């Protein structure tokens, strides 16, 4: 015979239990021991406490053991250096996006005076977008760098 459909198992708060074996008490007062389950035992083990650091630290340096003269000498260092370059490029792109959003806000807020009051943001945005982008690595620098002072005089 099985259990009656109305019986529910509850654990009284006053009952002290060992961490491995528990006792469940039915509503009608009868009890049965709980058989330990290996997966539950893993969950019950005390986990190490995670502590938040006061400051986030990033490793922003390229790998120390990368040799640009022989890039394939250490393939792990080469891949770490490539990841460093991609990370720096993404930082430059996201910085340009933040400055662009500030420039949009300044244009909207300042209205007709935006030419004078937002000029510093325009200069920052143009400077942050020079040489930034995925296709500009192979282009000659004179195509995407600021114009030289001698060219302005012509």
C-alpha positions as CSV (number, residue, x, y, z in Angstrom):
1,X,0.0,0.0,0.0
2,X,1.1,3.5,-0.7
3,X,0.8,6.7,1.3
4,X,-2.6,8.3,1.5
5,X,-3.0,11.2,-0.9
6,X,-3.6,13.7,1.9
7,X,-0.4,13.1,3.8
8,X,2.3,15.7,3.5
9,X,5.8,15.7,4.9
10,X,6.9,18.7,7.0
11,X,10.0,19.3,9.2
12,X,9.2,20.9,12.6
13,X,11.4,23.9,13.4
14,X,12.1,22.7,17.0
15,X,13.6,19.3,15.8
16,X,17.4,19.4,15.8
17,X,18.9,17.3,13.0
18,X,22.3,16.2,12.0
19,X,23.4,17.7,8.7
20,X,23.4,14.3,7.0
21,X,20.2,12.6,8.1
22,X,17.0,14.4,8.7
23,X,13.6,13.4,10.1
24,X,10.4,14.3,8.4
25,X,7.2,14.4,10.4
26,X,3.8,13.8,8.8
27,X,0.8,15.9,9.6
28,X,-0.7,12.9,11.5
29,X,2.4,12.8,13.8
30,X,4.3,9.8,12.4
31,X,8.0,10.2,11.4
32,X,10.4,8.6,8.9
33,X,14.2,9.2,8.5
34,X,15.5,11.0,5.4
35,X,18.0,8.9,3.5
36,X,21.0,11.0,2.5
37,X,21.3,11.7,-1.2
38,X,24.9,12.2,-2.6
39,X,23.8,15.1,-4.7
40,X,22.2,16.8,-1.7
41,X,25.3,16.2,0.3
42,X,27.3,18.1,-2.2
43,X,24.9,21.0,-2.0
44,X,25.0,21.0,1.8
45,X,28.8,21.3,2.0
46,X,29.9,24.8,3.0
47,X,31.0,26.7,0.1
48,X,33.9,29.2,0.3
49,X,32.6,32.7,0.8
50,X,33.0,35.1,-2.1
51,X,34.3,38.5,-1.1
52,X,34.0,41.6,-3.3
53,X,37.1,43.4,-4.0
54,X,37.1,47.1,-3.3
55,X,38.5,48.0,-6.8
56,X,38.3,46.2,-10.1
57,X,41.7,45.4,-11.5
58,X,42.3,44.9,-15.2
59,X,45.5,43.6,-16.8
60,X,45.8,46.2,-19.6
61,X,49.4,45.4,-20.4
62,X,50.5,43.4,-23.5
63,X,52.2,40.1,-22.7
64,X,55.8,40.5,-21.5
65,X,57.1,37.5,-23.5
66,X,55.9,38.6,-26.9
67,X,58.7,39.2,-29.4
68,X,57.6,41.3,-32.4
69,X,60.6,40.2,-34.4
70,X,59.6,36.5,-34.1
71,X,55.9,36.5,-33.5
72,X,55.4,32.8,-34.2
73,X,58.1,31.8,-31.7
74,X,55.7,31.7,-28.8
75,X,52.1,31.1,-30.1
76,X,50.5,31.7,-26.7
77,X,52.1,35.1,-26.4
78,X,51.2,35.9,-30.0
79,X,47.5,35.1,-29.3
80,X,47.6,37.1,-26.0
81,X,49.1,40.0,-27.9
82,X,46.4,39.8,-30.5
83,X,43.7,39.8,-27.8
84,X,45.4,42.8,-26.3
85,X,45.3,44.7,-29.6
86,X,41.6,43.8,-30.1
87,X,40.8,44.9,-26.6
88,X,42.5,48.2,-27.0
89,X,40.7,48.8,-30.3
90,X,37.3,48.1,-28.7
91,X,38.2,50.5,-25.9
92,X,38.9,53.2,-28.5
93,X,35.7,52.5,-30.4
94,X,33.6,52.6,-27.3
95,X,35.3,55.8,-26.1
96,X,34.4,57.4,-29.4
97,X,30.8,56.2,-29.0
98,X,30.5,57.8,-25.5
99,X,31.9,61.1,-26.9
100,X,29.4,60.9,-29.8
101,X,26.5,60.5,-27.4
102,X,27.7,63.5,-25.3
103,X,28.0,65.5,-28.5
104,X,24.4,64.6,-29.5
105,X,23.2,65.6,-26.1
106,X,25.1,68.9,-26.3
107,X,23.6,69.6,-29.8
108,X,20.1,69.0,-28.5
109,X,20.5,71.0,-25.3
110,X,22.4,74.0,-26.6
111,X,20.2,74.5,-29.7
112,X,21.5,77.4,-31.9
113,X,24.6,78.0,-29.8
114,X,25.9,74.4,-30.3
115,X,28.6,75.6,-32.7
116,X,30.4,77.5,-29.9
117,X,29.4,75.5,-26.8
118,X,30.0,72.0,-28.2
119,X,33.2,72.7,-30.2
120,X,35.4,71.0,-27.6
121,X,33.3,67.8,-27.9
122,X,33.6,68.0,-31.7
123,X,37.3,68.2,-31.5
124,X,37.4,65.3,-29.0
125,X,35.2,63.2,-31.2
126,X,37.2,63.8,-34.4
127,X,40.4,63.1,-32.5
128,X,39.0,59.9,-31.0
129,X,37.9,58.6,-34.4
130,X,41.2,59.1,-36.2
131,X,42.9,55.8,-36.9
132,X,40.1,53.9,-35.1
133,X,38.3,51.1,-36.9
134,X,38.9,47.7,-38.2
135,X,39.8,48.5,-41.8
136,X,42.3,51.2,-41.0
137,X,45.3,49.1,-39.9
138,X,46.6,48.5,-43.5
139,X,46.0,52.1,-44.7
140,X,48.8,54.6,-44.8
141,X,48.7,56.9,-41.7
142,X,48.5,60.1,-43.9
143,X,45.0,59.0,-45.0
144,X,43.5,58.9,-41.5
145,X,45.7,61.1,-39.3
146,X,45.2,64.8,-38.6
147,X,46.3,67.1,-41.4
148,X,49.7,68.6,-41.1
149,X,50.1,72.4,-40.4
150,X,52.0,72.9,-43.8
151,X,48.9,71.7,-45.8
152,X,46.7,74.3,-44.1
153,X,48.8,77.1,-45.5
154,X,48.5,76.1,-49.1
